[in-house]
Amino acid sequence: MLYDYGALRFDDELLGPNITVSTLEKAEKWLYVFAKQLGVPQGDIIRSFIIDELVAMYCYREVCMNKASSLAGQYSRNGETEDFYAKKMKFINDRIADLEKQITAEQLTGQPKKYNGYRAVPLYRGG
């Protein structure tokens, strides 16, 4: 595994205490799925601030999915059946989408030469 559960700290006061080793393992698998879409093999991925942020969001999303489905309607007000976890999951999904848009293969691997030009179009001057 790329991530060690004991070395990570999850700061979200609602979701952080609910993250387990299996949640982190699943989040890491989501990272590998994302990397594969960029053409990056699992063994080439390195940890960095932005990748750690993405994995944390994957963890939070897993907790939200598990809690929202098991507690549906528990926190209703004025007939609303959406709970706090379901509401938070919308924010987290938006954050994941933003991160996935900006992360490049180079950031996943730290190898600028190998993945140089990915998601880029070379421009040439006429001559």
Secondary structure, 3 states (H helix, E strand, C coil): CCCCHHHCCCCCCCCHHHCCHHHHHHHHHHHHHHHHHCCCCHHHCCCCHHHHHHHHHHHHHHHHHHHHHHCCCCCCCCCCCCCHHHHHHHHHHHHHHHHHHHCCHHHHHCCCCCCCCCCCCCCCCCC
